Amino acid sequence: MGLMGLLRGMGLTAPKKPAPKTRTKARVTPTTVSHLRVAGIAQPVEVRRSPRARRLSLKVDGATDTVRVTVPPRVGDAEIAGFVGRHLDWVNARLAALPPRQPFIDGMAVPLLGRSAIIRHDAGRRGGAHLVEGPGGLDLRVGGEAEFLNRRVTDFLKAEARRHLSALTADTAARAGLRASGVSVRDTRSRWGSCSATGRISYSWRLILAPPQIIEYVVAHEVAHLKEMNHGPKFWTLCAELAGDVDKPRAWLKAHGAKLHRFG
């Protein structure tokens, strides 16, 4: 009989240790979005109940004309309505200060990479939109029926943004010895660009309406995230090396970025 068998026969084996208890992860309450009517505000107020919120906060989103209040999960509608009501003058002043929306129409000047392109509608011409360098400057000629002009100009600008931003990203990344796994453009409202953990970079197509140095900064910002997935000192050092200046473009976006969302 082996030693372990002998010990078991004498009742001298050590008792089995109980299996360790597994800890279950605390369930995180997701952010929920609802809408609430508040007297004195024309549109419903967007309510975001977030587990990260420690207090009530109020914002007017200039990109979407949305009045948004973020609150802890258990705050009731009556308290939210009272909070917004106490800031009613501030909310309406911010809404009134928003620049007017500018759908793309015939004869309109569109900012494009620091230049101004005049929309020229030609109903007899088939196809989408294309740029022409004329004697008076840059023309954006658009064919088809007038009711589709806004969409066709938007589609053209999105395609230009994708082409320009893809090329600029590849060039900027190469200067840093980096490479993006892909580039896409979207109509994002809360950020001008983002970089995923897989190295895929996404931009707002509306950057094509900004001056070149602003676009170069945003591209440098996202390319820097390919190496530094944070906003620490090393990130800002690399961003400044790639963009040259970071303070002025950031200030420009803060002051004028909302206007880019008013086009189309």
C-alpha positions in Angstrom: 0.0 0.0 0.0 1.3 3.4 -0.8 2.0 6.1 1.7 -1.2 8.0 0.9 -3.3 4.9 1.1 -1.8 4.1 4.5 -2.5 7.6 5.8 -6.1 7.4 4.6 -6.5 4.1 6.4 -5.3 5.7 9.6 -7.5 8.8 9.1 -4.5 11.0 8.9 -5.0 12.6 5.5 -5.4 16.4 5.5 -9.0 17.5 4.8 -9.7 18.8 1.3 -9.6 22.5 1.0 -13.0 24.0 0.1 -13.1 25.3 -3.4 -12.5 29.0 -3.6 -15.5 31.1 -3.9 -15.9 32.8 -7.2 -16.6 36.5 -7.0 -19.4 37.7 -9.3 -18.8 41.0 -11.0 -21.1 43.8 -9.8 -23.6 44.5 -12.5 -23.1 47.9 -14.0 -26.3 49.8 -14.8 -26.1 51.0 -18.4 -26.8 54.6 -19.3 -30.4 55.0 -20.4 -31.8 57.8 -22.5 -35.4 59.2 -22.4 -37.1 62.4 -23.1 -39.0 64.8 -20.9 -41.3 67.7 -21.6 -40.3 70.9 -19.6 -42.5 74.0 -19.6 -40.8 76.8 -21.5 -38.7 74.7 -23.8 -40.1 73.9 -27.3 -38.5 70.5 -27.8 -38.4 67.6 -25.4 -35.3 67.6 -23.1 -33.0 64.6 -23.5 -32.5 62.8 -20.2 -29.4 60.6 -19.8 -29.4 58.6 -16.6 -25.8 57.5 -16.0 -24.3 55.4 -13.2 -21.2 57.6 -13.5 -23.1 60.8 -12.8 -22.8 62.2 -9.3 -24.9 65.3 -9.9 -27.3 66.9 -12.4 -25.6 68.6 -15.3 -27.1 70.5 -18.2 -25.8 71.1 -21.8 -27.1 72.5 -25.0 -25.7 70.5 -28.0 -25.1 72.9 -30.8 -24.7 70.1 -33.3 -28.2 68.7 -32.8 -30.1 71.6 -31.1 -30.6 69.2 -28.2 -31.1 70.2 -24.6 -29.5 67.4 -22.6 -29.5 66.8 -18.9 -27.3 64.0 -17.3 -28.4 62.7 -14.0 -27.7 59.8 -11.6 -29.9 56.8 -12.2 -32.4 57.3 -9.3 -33.3 60.9 -9.9 -37.0 61.4 -10.7 -38.6 63.4 -13.5 -40.0 66.0 -11.1 -36.5 66.8 -9.8 -35.1 66.9 -13.3 -37.9 69.3 -14.6 -37.3 71.6 -11.6 -33.6 71.6 -12.2 -34.0 72.5 -15.9 -36.7 75.1 -15.0 -34.3 76.9 -12.7 -31.9 77.3 -15.6 -34.5 78.1 -18.2 -33.1 81.5 -19.1 -29.7 80.1 -19.7 -31.0 77.3 -21.9 -33.1 79.6 -24.1 -30.2 82.0 -24.4 -27.9 79.3 -25.6 -30.5 78.0 -28.1 -31.1 81.5 -29.4 -27.3 82.0 -29.9 -26.9 79.0 -32.1 -26.0 79.9 -35.7 -28.7 79.2 -38.2 -28.7 75.9 -40.1 -27.4 76.2 -43.7 -28.8 73.7 -46.1 -26.7 73.5 -49.3 -28.4 75.6 -52.0 -27.6 77.0 -55.4 -25.2 80.0 -55.2 -24.1 79.2 -51.7 -20.4 79.5 -50.7 -19.1 76.3 -49.1 -15.9 76.3 -47.1 -13.6 73.6 -48.4 -10.1 73.0 -47.2 -9.6 76.7 -46.5 -11.1 77.8 -49.8 -14.6 78.8 -50.8 -16.5 76.8 -53.4 -19.7 78.3 -54.9 -22.5 75.8 -55.5 -23.6 76.0 -59.2 -26.8 74.0 -59.9 -27.3 72.8 -63.5 -30.6 70.9 -63.7 -29.8 69.7 -67.2 -26.6 68.0 -66.2 -26.7 64.4 -65.1 -24.6 62.9 -62.3 -23.5 64.1 -58.9 -21.2 67.0 -58.0 -17.7 67.9 -59.1 -15.3 70.8 -58.6 -14.2 73.1 -61.4 -11.5 75.8 -61.1 -13.1 78.7 -63.0 -11.9 82.2 -63.7 -13.8 83.5 -60.7 -12.6 80.9 -58.3 -13.7 77.4 -57.3 -17.1 76.1 -58.4 -19.0 73.1 -57.1 -21.2 72.1 -60.0 -24.2 69.9 -59.2 -26.6 68.3 -61.7 -30.0 66.7 -61.3 -33.2 68.0 -59.8 -33.1 70.8 -57.2 -34.7 68.7 -54.5 -31.6 66.4 -54.4 -29.0 69.1 -54.4 -28.4 69.1 -50.7 -27.9 65.4 -50.6 -25.6 65.4 -53.6 -23.4 68.1 -52.2 -23.2 66.2 -48.9 -22.3 63.0 -50.6 -19.6 64.8 -52.5 -18.1 66.4 -49.4 -18.1 63.0 -47.6 -16.2 61.4 -50.5 -13.7 64.3 -50.5 -13.3 64.0 -46.7 -12.6 60.2 -47.0 -10.1 60.7 -49.8 -8.3 63.6 -48.1 -8.3 62.3 -44.6 -7.1 58.8 -45.7 -4.1 60.2 -47.6 -3.2 62.7 -44.8 -3.5 60.0 -42.1 -1.2 57.6 -44.1 1.4 60.4 -44.5 1.2 61.6 -40.9 1.4 58.0 -39.6 4.4 57.3 -41.8 6.3 60.3 -40.4 5.8 58.8 -36.9 6.8 55.2 -38.0 3.2 54.1 -37.5 0.3 52.8 -39.5 -3.5 52.9 -39.2 -5.3 49.7 -39.9 -8.1 51.6 -41.6 -9.7 55.1 -42.0 -13.5 55.8 -42.1 -15.6 59.0 -42.0 -18.9 59.4 -40.3 -21.3 62.2 -39.2 -20.2 62.1 -35.6 -21.5 64.8 -33.3 -19.5 64.5 -30.1 -16.0 64.1 -31.4 -14.0 65.0 -34.5 -12.0 61.8 -34.5 -11.4 58.5 -32.7 -8.9 55.8 -32.7 -9.8 52.2 -31.7 -7.5 49.7 -30.0 -7.2 47.9 -33.3 -5.7 51.0 -34.9 -8.7 52.0 -36.9 -9.3 55.7 -37.1 -12.6 57.4 -37.7 -13.3 61.1 -38.5 -16.2 63.4 -38.8 -16.6 64.2 -42.5 -17.3 67.8 -41.6 -13.6 68.4 -41.0 -13.4 68.9 -44.8 -15.2 72.2 -44.1 -12.4 73.4 -41.7 -9.1 75.1 -42.6 -6.2 72.8 -43.4 -4.2 73.4 -40.2 -7.3 72.3 -38.2 -7.6 69.1 -40.1 -3.9 68.5 -39.7 -4.2 68.8 -36.0 -7.1 66.4 -35.7 -5.3 63.8 -37.9 -2.1 64.2 -35.8 -4.2 63.8 -32.6 -5.6 60.5 -33.8 -2.4 59.2 -35.2 -0.7 59.9 -31.9 -3.2 57.6 -30.3 -1.9 54.8 -32.4 1.1 54.8 -30.1 -0.3 56.4 -26.9 -3.9 55.4 -26.1 -4.2 58.2 -23.5 -3.8 62.0 -23.1 -0.6 61.9 -21.1 2.6 63.9 -21.6 4.0 61.5 -24.1 0.8 61.7 -26.2 0.9 65.5 -26.3 4.6 65.6 -27.1 4.0 63.3 -30.1 0.9 65.2 -31.2 2.8 68.5 -31.2 5.7 66.9 -33.1 3.2 65.8 -35.8 1.0 68.9 -35.9 3.4 71.7 -35.0 0.8 73.6 -33.0 -2.0 72.1 -30.9 -3.3 75.1 -28.9 -4.6 77.2 -31.7 -6.4 74.4 -33.5 -8.1 73.3 -30.3 -9.2 76.8 -29.6 -10.5 77.1 -33.2 -12.6 74.0 -32.8 -14.0 75.1 -29.5 -15.0 78.5 -31.0 -16.1 77.5 -34.5 -16.6 73.7 -34.5 -20.4 74.0 -33.8 -20.8 76.0 -37.0 -19.5 73.0 -39.1 -22.4 71.0 -37.8 -25.0 73.5 -39.1 -24.2 72.8 -42.8 -26.4 70.4 -44.7 
